[in-house]
């Protein structure tokens, strides 16, 4: 079902773009289907021979990690909240948002993704899988809270929620890793079985569990993290109703309920959760009584109720846990209803300020009835579900009788009194008539807007008398929990238990709460005179400001604008850190061999010579060429030791690297400037020598300390028998170590995007122009992607697109696009003739790489070199003629192919990236074996080609445009300064500009601490 949520999220964007807000009604069918599936699972989960539904996915089998999903009694209850309330909120969205709401399609996709993450969270039975869904809810809640991107308050609230919950999530991740390391398993159900037997009680376990609780406390907005929840009320009302009342904030409560049966007896568990829970309940209720904004009043009330729920969930005993589950359901129903009602009030009245609202009972009676009943349930009034759950809390805490239960009972009563008071204040503020305030005009609401609050209200009313139905489902879970005494587990939910102490406590709670409401003005004065205490939101703001100042201080002292300074800092840290490790090393098992073959001396000699020559070079181009020789020397070394794949890849990478450097050097002065900074040549030599010696020692030590047989010894057999290939390197990349390759190509995609982002400031696409012609013989510039070309860059264009389809009038277009002195006819003709042959060779390398040297990476580099040659021969127009596709399309297509290959392996196999092979005899070609890993390699090929094109577009074509613009500026200044006559020819003008640019490029540049200055 989790996949259905994410599949719906994919189609949500185009669906809502097409249907508008009505698309939410169709999207509501997805959580409704999840609700139906959960209800259909009742016979399996709760039947006489019932057992949890378990599904597993081989995630990382080599590491023993599985994606395990388990629908047991507790996750079943949570799934009802996620899917049931989710269905109602999606229906509510169909009329809550105006038809012209900006970003509504994006909101729908993100909202559905969040629902999927929450559903996956409650059914995950593996710690790391749970963490992935946990952080997924954090990310999507950030996007939902910040839906109104134009409002600064929304952006700040979203960022605040993200920082706080992510910080807690990171602490939780550390705790999970510690727990898995200490117990040897990450399966939650297994951990609980071990803990119930008293197997895991050491200090590492205690530390791990406390760290996990940090994540739960931050997610459920307990002190000191509670301030993010009221701030998140900047989100749209449906978000508040779902995330902050029924779903996301319940994640921490759910985690405590899940872990409490096994760990509630650990040191620090009860003390931590009881203290935080009761303090949060009191402070949330206290702050709620101060609010005039109805949404903020409910937000602080939610904080208070979350503290209440955490207190109950921490006990881990049958009866109190049953009361906690009843309160969990009751809270989701009445608080979601209240938030939805506030959204309707805000729509009708245009304000949520309770001092400006009047006549709500007459203006929207249906909403008033729903909100009043929900507030009554929140106060614990009979015969509603809130009353039943409150009675259960009082009864079970009284029956427990230990010190923790008594403390919890007293704290819960005080907090519940405040709950009654702010519930009454909500109803009075939203619906009563007030003197001096205009009544709200009456208008009937659409049924799709009020149906969700009505359904939630009906459930609140019906489940009170029918609470016995819930009791059986809750008992199925609580009966598995360890009992404190023989009578623990006998409590049953019911509307009437007779005259008992709990009933008296409820009466006292309601009476005191109502009394506080009637003396609200006097109580408000008391609140205003008391010190406000710690303002955690202010502390958060001060902490962020302090971190920003620290970052600025560090940046101002390290980011000096000097590349030598940056390099020196990096190298010194490397020498200090790694050097200390080398000194502290006591395993110097060095088996030194001077050489493998005498040819190694040739390579070493070349490397030494070019290293010294690079330091003595006076011009940048010379330094680049000399440095490139070291790369080609390594090509020879790889060939000597029998690594043709590495040699082929190295020669291609080195060639492309030199080309990239040359493209960059065109915009830099030709000569290397003299340093005037602190790092003199002597200091540079010392630092460089220290780095060299350190890395030499590291290599020697690392080569001699291996104590286990490397896994690579089996790669040959694995490559041939399982990977169906003779090239071990390529099979390793696309099959054996495919996860590593996926990460590497992701970096390539990010690099290509980063290069384009740094250079194409105004937009990534639309700057690669094709040279075309009209039928009448005149030339114009067309574009691969048709967008207006800025006039100021000196290009000319035809706004009428019909000429784009016209035929070309020449095979070589450089003659009309390059200056004669920059042309080489031989190079242009050669590039044209060999281009397609090189592309075919690159495809050969792609498909032959499974058995011969090559592969997707090498093939992509060869294709990239073909594009390089076309660009160097004819410039940007020749490149546009060779590559009529966009780099982003190539990068995206390649990445999608790679990812889909992994997903397909899970679908057609039993693990992600599981390869499937088709074998058979083909006429002429003979016996062939085609594997799905080849599809992954094709994705790599496309990504490399896309990256190369991105580099050529950015460092090549775009730099050409910049240079043309600079030349136009210089030409204009020449005309203005020297008042050139009309007889001054264009060629003479171009030569003058070129001479000026050449002189500028030969100026020395200061590369010292102050950065480059002319």
N, C-alpha and C positions, 0 to 999 in steps of 0.2 A: 504493500500500500504506500510505503514511503516513496517508491519510484513513481507512483501515480501522481503524488503531490508535485514532484519535480517535473514530471512530464507536463502537468497542467500549467506549471510556472512558465514553461517554454512557450506554450501557445497562448498564455494569458495576455501577453503584450499585443500580438496582432489581433486577438479576439476583442479586447477592449478598444483598441484603435478602430476596429471595424464597427462594433456594436455600441460603443460608448459605455456609459455606466450600466446599461442593461446586461452587459457581459458578465457582471458579478453574479447574476442569478444563475447563469450556466456554470460559472466557476464554483458556486456553492454546491453543485452536485458532487464535486470531488470529496470534500470533507463529509458530505452526507453519505457517500458510499463507504467511507471509512467508518462512520458511525454504524451503518448497517452491518458491516463486516464484524465490528466489535460485538454487536448484539448477537450476531449469528454464531459467534465463538462461545457463547454462554454454555451450551451443552458440553463442549470439549473442556473448557476451563473449570466450570463449576459442577459438572455432572458427577454422579456417584463414583465413576472411575476416571474423573477428570484429571488432566495434567496440563501443564503449560504448553502452549504452542511454541515450538522452537525451530528457527531456521538459521542456518549458518552459511557463511560465505568465506571461501578461502581468500583471505586478504593478502597476507604475506606468509605463506606456508613455511618458508625457510626459517623464519623467525618465530614460528609458532603462533602467529597472530591471525585471529579469525574475526570476521564480522558476524557476531551472534546476535540474533534478535529473538526476544523472549516475551511472549504475551502471557503473563501470569495474572493473579488476582489484583495485585497493586497496579501494574501497568495497564490492566484493563480499565480500572477506575479512571486513571489519568487519561487514557485514550478517549474515554467518553467526554471529558472536558475539552480536550484538544479538538475533536471532530464535531461534537455537538454544539458547543459555543461558537466554534469556527464557522459552522454552517449558518447560524443565525447572524453572525457579524457580516458575513459575505452578502447575505440577503439585505441587511441594513445598509451596506455600502451602495447598493443599487439606487437608493434614493437620498442618501445622506449627501453625497457629493453633487455639486452642480454639474450640468452637462458639459460646461466649458472648463472644468477643473484642469489646470495644467499638470502634466505628468501623471495623469490618471492611469494610463496603460502601464507605465513603469511601476506605479504603486501596486497595481494588481499582481504583476509578476513577482515583486518582492514580497508582498503579503502572502501569496501562495507558497513561495519558497520558505518563508518563515514557518508557516503551518507544517510544511514537510519536515523541517528541521526539528520542530517541537515534537512531532509524532515519532520521528526516529529516536529522539532523546529518551522518550518514556519507554520504548520497547528495546533499547540497546542493552545487551547483557555483557558487554565487554568494555573495560574502562576506557581504552583509547578511542573506541568507536563512540562511546558516550561523549567523550571530550570533543570529538569532531563535530557532533551535532550541537553540543553545548556552545562552542565558539561560533557555529553557524547561526544559532539564534542571536548571539551577540552582534554579529555583523549585520544581519538583516534587520534587527531591531534598530540599529544605528541608522540604516537607510530609511526605515519607516518613521522614526522620530524626526528625522531631518527632511521629511517629505516636502515641506514648504521651504524650498531652497532659497527663496528670496528674503526670508525672514531670518535675521541674525539670531534671534532667540532660539529658533528651531535648530539652527546649525550648532549653536553652543550647547544646547541640551543634548543633542545627539552625540556630540564629541565627548561631553562629560559622561554620559552613560557608557559609551564605548570604552573610555579610559578606565573607569572604575570597574566595570564588569570584566574587562580583559585582564586587568591586574589581578583580580581575584582568580580568574581562570588560569593564569600562568602559575600562581601558587598551587592551585588544584592539580595542574599537570605534573608539577614536581612531586606532589604527594602521591599521585597515581603511579608514577614511575618508581618511587621508593616502595610503594606497596607491592607492585608487581615484582620488583627485584627481590623483596624480602620473602614473598610467598610463592614465587614461581608461577603465578597464574594471574591473568587479568580478567577472568570471568567472574562477574559479580555474584552470581548464584553460588559458585564454588567458594568464593571468599566468605560468604555468609555461613556456609556449612562448616568451613574450617573454624571460623570465629565462634560459632555456637558450641563447638567442641573444645573451646579454650586453647586452640593451637597457635593463635597469633596474638601475642600480648606484649611483645618486647618494646623497647624504647623506639626502635625504628618504626614499628607499626603505629605507635602513639603519635609520633611526629608526622607520619604520612597522613593519618586520619585527620589530624588538626589542620594540616595544609589543605586537605580536600574540603574541610568545613569552611575554610576561608573563601573558597569559590562559591560554596552554597550560600554563605552569609552575604557576599557581595551581590550575587544574582537576586536573592530575595530581599534585598534592600534593608538589611538590619544595620543597627549602629555598629561601626561608624560610617557605613556606606549608604545610609538611608536617604541621603540628600539627593541622590541622582533620580529617584522615582518622582518626587514632586516636580523637579525640573523637566522631566520627560513628558509632562502634561502639555508641552508645546506641540505634541503630536496630534494628528486628527483624532477625533473621538473614537472611531472604530479601533484604532490602534490602542488607545487607552483601555477600551473595554476588553480587548482580547489579550494583548501583551501584559498589561499592568493590572489585570484583575483575574483573568482565568488561565493564562498560559505561562508566559515567560517567568514571571515572578514566582510561580508555583514550582519552577524547576528546582530551586534550592530546597523547598519543602519536600519535594519528591525525593531528592537525593538523601536528605536526612532520614525520611521514612524508609528508604531502601537500605541504608547502612545501619540504622538504629538497632535492629534485631541482633546484629553481631557485635557492634562496637559500643553500645550505650553504657557498658560497664567499664570501658577504658578510662584511665585517669584523665581528667580535664574535659571529657565529653559533656557530662551533665552540667558542671560548673560553668563552662563556656556558653553553652546554648541557653541554659536557664537565665543567666545574667543578661546576655544580649537580647534574648526574646522578651523578657519582662521589661527591660529598659526601653526597648523599641516600642512595645505596646503602649507604655505610659507616655513616652515623648510624642509618638504619633498621634495619640488621642488628644494630648495637651495642645499640640500645634494645630490640630484640626479645628479646635474650638476658636482659634484666632482668625481663621480664614473667612474672607467674604466672597471669594471666587468658588462657585460650587464645585468645579473640577478639582481645584486644589484642596477643598475640604474633603472630597472623596479620596484624593491622592494620599493625604496624610492619614486618613482613615484606613486606607489600604496598608500603609506602613505599619499602623497599629495592629491590624489583623494579621499581617505577616509575622509580627513578633509573637502574637497569640498562637498561631499555627506552629511556629518553630518550637515554642515551649512545649506544646503537646507532642509534636513529632519526636522530640528528643528522648522520650521515655522508653520507647521500644517494647512496651509491655502490651498484652492483648487488649485490655479494656480501654486504656488511655489512647492507644492507637486507633481503636474503633471510634472513639469520640473525635479524634483528630481527623479521620477520614470523613465523618459526618460533617464536621465544621468546614473541611476542605470543599466539599460539594456545595454546602449552603453558601459559603462565601463566594464561590464562583458564580452561583446563580444570582444572588442579590446584588453583588457589586457590578457584574457585567450589565445587569438591568439598569442600575442607577447611572452608570456612565452613558449608556445608550439614551436614557431619558434626558440627561444633561445635554447631549448633542442636539436633541429635538428642541429643548428649551432655548438653546443658544441660536438655533436656526430661526425660531419664531420671534424671539425677543431681541436678538442681536446683542445680548449680553449674558454673562454668567454671574454678574455681581448680585448677590442676594439682597443688597440694600436698594437695588434699582428694579427688582422684579415684584410685580403685584398682580393679583387676580389670576394666578395660574390655574386654580381649580375650574374657573369658568372658561379660560382660554383654551386649555387642552385637558379635558377631564380624563380621557383615557390614559394619557401620560401621567397625570397626577395620581390616579388610582394605582398604576403599576409602580411608580416611584415610592408611594406611601407604603404599599405592601412590602416592597423590597427593603425600605428603611426599617419597617417594623420587624422583619426577619433579621436584619442586622442588629437590632436592639435586643432580640431574643424574646419577642412577644409570641404567645400562643395564638393559634395552633400551627404556626409556620415552622418550616424546617430549621430556621435559625434557633427557635426555642428548643426544639428537640436536641439539636447538637449542643446548645449551651447547657441544657440539663444533663446531657451525657458527660460533659466536661466536669461539671461540679460533682456529679455522683462518683465518677471514677477517681477523681483526685481525692475526694473524701475517703473512698474505700481503700485507697492505697495506704494512706496514713503515715508514710515515712516523711522525713524532714523535707526532702526535695518536693514532694507532693504538696505539703502544707504551704511551703513558700510559693510554689506555683499557684496554688488556689488563692492565696491572698493577693498576689500580683494580678492574676487574671480577673478577680473581682473588681479591683480598682480600675483596671483598664476597661472592663466592661461597663462600668458606671460612666466613664468618659464616652464610650461608644454610644450609649443611650442618649447622652446629652447632645453629641454632635449629629446623631441621626435625627433627633427632634428638631435641631437647628436647621438641618438640611430641608426637611419638609416645610417648616415655617418659612424659611427664606425663599424657597422655590415657588410656593403655591399660595401663600396667604396674601390677603389684601393689606396694603400698608398705606397709612395716611401720607398724603403729599406725593404719592407716586402713581403715575398713570397706569391703569390696568392694561394688560396685554390684549390685543384684539384677538377674538376667537376666529379660528379657521380649522376646518377639518383636515386631518393629516391623511396622507395616502397610506393604504393598508400595508404596503411593502416597507414603509418606514416604521410603523408601530407594531408590526407582527412579531418582530424579535423580542422587544420588551414584554409583549403580552405572553409569548410562549415561556419566557423565563419566569414571569410572575406566576403563571399557572403551575409550573413545576414547583416553585417555592411553596405554593399553597397546598398542592396535592401531596407532595412528598412529606409534609408534616404529619398528617394522619396516617399516611402510608409508609412511614419510616421503617416499619417492620420488613417491607420488601427489600430495603437497602441492607438491613441487618444481616440477612443471609449471605449477601455478596461480600460484605465487610468481614464477616466471621470466617469466610473461607481463607482470608489472608491472616487475620489476627490469630486464628487457632494454631497457626504454625509458629507463633512467636513464643519465646520462653516466658513462662508465668513466674511472677514474684512469689505468690502464695497459692495455696490450693484453690481459692475462690476466684482467682484472677482469670477472666475469660467468661464469666457467667453473665456479664451485663448484656442486656439487649435493648436496642433502640425502640422507643415507644413514645407516643404523645403523652400518655398518662401513666405515671408510676405510683400514683397515690400521694398521700401527704407524707413527704419525706424531707430531710434537711436540704436537699438540693433545690426543692421548690421554694423553700423559705429564702435561700440565698438568691435565687432568681428574683423573688419579689423585692428583696432589699436592693438588689442591683438596679432594678427598674425604677424603684421609688427614688433612690438617690440620684439616678441619672435624670429623671424627669424634674426633680428638684433643682438640679444644676441648670437645666434649661430655663426654668422659670426665674431664676436669679441670674440669668446670663449677663445682664448689664453689670451687676455688682461683681460677678465672677470675672468679667473682662477687666474691670478695674484692678482686681487683685492680680490678675495675670500681668497687667501692664506695670505694676509696681515691683514685681519679682524680677530678679536678674534673669536674663534670657539664657544664661549658661553658654556652653560651647556652641558656636555656630560652625558646624562641620562643613557647610558649603563655603563659608568664608575661609576656613582652613584649607580646603581643597584649592580655592582660588589663589590663596597666598602660596601654597606649595607649587602650583603651576607657574606662578610669576617668578618664584625663586629659581625654579628649574630653567626657565627661559633666560633669566639673568646669568645663571651659571653657564648656560650654553653660549650666550653672547660673549661672556668673559673668556671662555676656553677658545671660542672661534677667533676672537680678536687677537689671541696670542699664538694661534697655530696656523690659521689661514692667512698667511702673509702675502699671498700673491706671487710666491717664488717657488717654482718647480724644484730647484735644487734643495731648498729648505724642506719641502714635503718629502722628497726622496730620502734626505738625510735622516729625518725623524723616523720614517718607516724602517730604514736600515738599522738605525741605532736600537730601536725597540726590538727588532728581530735578533740582533746580536746579543742584546741584554737578556731577552727571554730564552731564546734557544741556547745561548751560551751558558747560562746558569744550569739549564737542563743537562748540557754536555758535561759540565764540571761535576754536577751531582751524580752523573751516571757512574755506576760501579760495575757495569758489564761491558768490558772492552774486549769482546771476543772478535778481534779483527783478523780476518784471513785475507791478507793483502796479496794481490796479484798485480804486477806492474802493467801487464797488457794481456789481452786475449789473442791478438794477432799482431804481427809487426806493423800492419797497415794502420793500427791505432796511433802510431807515432806521427804519421802524416796528418791525421785529423787533428791531433793535439797541437802539432806545430802550426797548422793553419789557424786554429782557434786562438792561439797565443798571439800570433802575428796580427790578426784582424782586431783582437781586443786592444792591443797597443795602438794600432793604426786608428781605430775609432776615437781614442782619446786625443790623438794628435790632429785629427781632421779639422780644417778651418771652415769648410763649407758644409751645409746641412746635407746636400745631396750626396756628397762624398761619404759622409758619416753613415747615411742610410745604406748606400751600396756596400760599404765595407762591413757593416753590421750584417747585411744580408748574406755575405759570404760565409759567416759563421753558421747560418742556417743551412746553407748548401753543404757545408762540411759535415753537419750532422746527418744529412741525407746519405752521404758516403758512408758514414759510420753505421747507419741502420742497414745499408746494403751489405756491408762487410759482415755483420753479425746475423744475416739471414732474416731480415724483417722487411720484405718488399712492400707490405702494406704501409708500414710506418714511413718508409722512404718515399713512397708515392705521395702520401698525405703531406709529409714535411715539405717536399719540393713545391707542391701546390700552395700550401699555406704561406711558405716563404715568398713565393712569387707574388701572391696577392697582397701580402703585407708590404712589400716594396712598392707596389702600385698604389696602395692606400697612402703610404707615406709621401709618395710623389704628388698625389692629388692634394694632400694637405700643404706640402711645401710650396705650391704655387702661390699661396697667399702669405707666405712668410719671407723675410729677407733671406737672400742666398747665403750670406756669411753667418757663422756662429759668433754671437757677441761675446765680449769679454766680461767675465763676472766681476762685479764690484761688491758682492755680498761677503758674509762672514766665512763661507766655506771656500777657502783657497784651494788650489790644485793639490797642495800637500795634504790638507784635511780630507779632500775627496779620495785621494789615494789611500789614506789610512782607513777610512770607512769602507771603501771598496775591498781592500785587502782583508779587513776583519770579516766582512760578509763572506768572502770567498773561502777563507780558512774555516769559518763556522760551518758553512754548508758542506765543505769537504769532510769535516769530522762527522757531521750528521750522517752523510751517506755511508761512510766507513762503518760507523757504529750500527746503523740500521741494517746494513747488509750482513752483519755478523751476529746479531742477537736473535735471529729467528729460532724459535724452539719448537714450532709446530710445522707440519708439512703444509705448504700453501694449497689453497683450494684450486689453484690454477692447474695443478698437475692432471686433474681430471677433465680439463676443458677440451682437450683434443678428442677424447672419447665421447664426451657429451655433444660436442659440435658435430661429429660425424653420425653418431647413432640417433641422437634426439633432435639435433638441429638440421640434419640432412644436408650438411655443408662441409666442405674441405678447408675453407678459410676460417681458421679459428678466431681471428680478430673480428671479422665481420659477424659471424654467428654470435660471438660474445656480445657485440654491440646491440644487435637487434633481437636477441633471444635470451641468452644466459644472464646478461646484465642489462636488460632492457630498461629497468627502472632508472638506472644511472643515465642512460642515453636520453630518456624522456626528460629528466631534469636538465640535461645539457642543452637539448634543443629548446627547452623553455627559456633558458638563458639567452640563446641565440635570438629567439623571437623578441625577448625583452631588449636585447642590445639593438636590434634593428629598429624597434619602436623608439628607443632612446635616442639613437642617432638622428632619426627623422624629427623627433620632437625638439631636439636642440637646435636644429638648423631651420626647419620649416616652422617658424614661429606662428604664422597666421593660418596655417592649414597644411595637412600632410600631403594631400593629393593635388593634382591639377597643374604641376609645374614641369611636366615632361612633354615637350612640344614636338609634333611631327611637321616636316616640311612637305607641303603639298602644292598643287598648282591648279589653276583654272583651265578651262578649255581654250581661253584666249591667249594662254602662254604666260600670264603674269603669275608670280608666286605669292603665296600667303603661308602663314603658319597655322597649322591645325594642332589639335591636342588629343592625347590619348583619352583624357577625361575632359569634357568640354566645360570649361569654366572661364570667366572673363580674365584676361591677362592684364595686369596692371600696366598702365601706359608708361609709368615712370621708369620701368626697367629697360626701356629701349627696344622692346619687341613690337612688331606690328602684327595685327590680326584682323580677321574678317569676322564680323559678328554674325554673318549669314552662314549657316552650317551646311547649306546644300553643296558648297564647294568641297567639303571634306571628302566626299565620295569620288571626286574627280581623279583621273589617272595621273600618275607621275610622268614627268617629261624627261627624267634622267635617271640612270642607274646609280650614279654616284652623286650624292647631294652635297658633298662637302664643298664642291666648287661654288655653290651659291650660299654657303653658310660659314665658311672659314676664310680667313685672310690668306692670300697666296703664299705668304712666307711661312704659314703654319701647316701647309698641305704636303702630303707625300702620296703621289699617285700610286706608287708601287704598294705602299702600305694599305691604301684604300682598296685597291683591287684584290690584294692578297686576303685582306680581312673578309671581303665579300665572298671570295671563292672558298675559303676554308671554314667559314662560320658554320654552315650546316653540317659539314663533315665532323667538326669538333663536337657539335651537339649530339650527333649520332654516336660518336665515341663516348661521350658522357653517359648516354643511355646504356651503351654496352657495359661500361664500368658499373653502372647501377645494378644491372641484372646479373652480370658475371661475378659480382663481388662475393656471392655466397660460396663460390668455389675457387675463385681466382682473386688476385689483388684488385681491389676496387671497393664498391659499395656506394650507398647513397651519399655519404659525405664527400668521398673523392669525386664521384660523378657530378655532384652539385658544384664542387669547386672548378672542375673542368668547364662546365657550362658557364659558370661565372667568369672564367678567364676568356671564354669566347665573347661574352658581352663586354669585357674590359677591352679586348682588341677592337671591337666595333666602335667603342666610345673613343679610344685613343686615335683611331684612324679618322673618324668623321665628326667627332664632337657629340653634343647632346642630341642633335637631330638624327644622327645615325643611330644613337642608342635608342631613341624613341622608335625608329623604324625596326630595330631588331627586337625590342621588347614591347609588345603592344598589350601587356598586362600590368597590373599594379602590384607593387611589392607587398602591400598589405594583404591583397588577395592570395598571393603565393604563400605568405607566412601563415595566414589563417587556415588556408586549405591544408597545408602540410601538418599543422598542429592538430587540426580536426581529424585527419586521417590517422595520425599516430595515436590519439586518444581513443578513437573509435576502434582501432585494432585491439587495444587493451580491453575495452568493454566487450568487444566481440569475442575475445578469448574466454571471458567469463560466461557469455551466452552459449557459445558452441562447445566450450570445454568445461573445465571445473575450476579454473582460476583465472584471474586477470592476466592478460598477455599470454594466455595459453595458445601455443601455435598449432595450427592444423595444416596438414600437407596433402596435396593432390599429386599423385604420381601416376605415370603411364608412359607408354611408348608412343611417340609422335613421328609420323613419316618425315623423312629427311633429317629432322632434328634429333631423332633417337629417343633415349629414355630421359624424361624430364621430371623434375620434382619442384612443384611450386607451393611455397608456404605462405601463410598469412603474415609471417615476419617480413616478407618482401613488401607487403603493403606498408608496413611501418617504415621500411627503408625508403620507399617512394616518398613518404611524408618527410623524411629527413632530406631527401633530394630537393623537394620543393622549398623547404625552409631555407636551405643553403642558397639556392638560386634567388629566392626572395630577399635574403640578407644581402647578397652581392648587388642586386639591383638597387636596394635601398642605399647602399654605400655609394654606388655610382651616381644615383640621383642626387644624394645629399652632398657628398664631397666632390662630385663631378659636375653634374648639370646645374645644380643650384649655385655652386661657387662660380660657375661660368656666368650665370645671370647676375650675381653680385659684382663680378668683375666688369661686365658690360655696363652696369649702372655706374660704377666708379669711373669708367672711361668716359661715359656721357657727362658726368659731373665735371671731370677735368676738361673735356672739350668745351663745355659751356663756359667754364671759367676762363679758358684761353680766349674764347670769342669775346668775352666781356673785358678781359684785361688788355688784350692786344688789339681789339677792334679789327679782327681779321676781315679782310675784304671778301666779297662774294667770289672772287677769282681763286681764293685759297681752296685747292681741291680737297675732296674727301680723303684721298689717299695720303696727301701731305698732312692733313689733320690727324689721321689715324697714326701715321708714323711719329708725329710729335707727341701724341699721347703715349704711345708705346715707349718712346725714349724716356719720358718722365717716369713711367711706371718701372722701367728697368732700373733707372737710377735709384728710385725709392727702394726697390727690392735688394739693391746691393749695399744699402746703408747698414752699418753695424747696429745691433740691437742689444741693449743692456738686459742681460738675463739674471741680474742680481736679485737681492732681497726685495727690491721695490717692484719687480715684475718688468714686463717688456715696455720700453718707451722708445719712441723714435728720437 
